[in-house]
Amino acid sequence: MPKITMIGRVADGLPLAASMADDKDAMGHELDSYERQAKKILRNLSKQRAADGGADGMGNLAGSMRQSAGQAAAAEPYVTVESGEHFSFHYIVDGGVCILTLTEKAYPRRLAYDYLDELRTEFLTVHGAQVATATRPYECIRFDTFIQKTKKLYSDSRTQRNLDKLNKDLRDVHSIVTKSITEVLGRGEKLEAITDKSTRLVSASKDYAKRAQHANRMRVIKQYAPLAAVAVVILLCFWYFVLR
């Protein structure tokens, strides 16, 4: 069954809605680390978007968000990220948001993506207009009610409803991309390192420009200071001997 569900903005990784692990879950003590991994996956999607060419400021957020989300969805409609021996993350990207869930590895992928598809349809219908304008984390937290209701429907893969879904076999399994958590988070660390290097280069460039300006001012002072001193002496002498 879905253990953790998160919805975040692809443009900057801002979490918009979430349903965390149940305190009564037998594996609840293990799921804290997976919640952190889920947030890292969202941040890494944002870093990947920025590396591929993101928005120039918040003014272009909505347009670039739609473009990047469309590209991501076209390239990877459904993504499974295997994390450890027992769990897998599944996510889809659409409308500028990433809808992500954590399930046990034995849980059928088709059901996981049907679950995410239902969340995607409802979220974009109800909160789609808020995606680009949201400024606070979990601004769409009321969506948790729908997440909880839908999660119950998918909690048991052996119910007749879910067996019927599996038997219909409508989803193309070839459209599912499988990755490892090491690959996903490792790429994020590389992108972060590139960003840090870029930031340092920009900072070093600014420092160099400041030093160059200072050196130029000192050169001008050294070049014209003697002439200025001579002019001052001449003016003082003129004032003392002629005008006084």
Helices and strands as residue ranges (DSSP letters): E 4-9, E 15-19, H 28-51, G 58-60, H 61-75, E 78-83, E 87-94, E 97-104, H 109-127, G 128-130, G 141-143, H 144-153, H 160-168, G 173-175, E 176-180, H 181-238, I 239-243
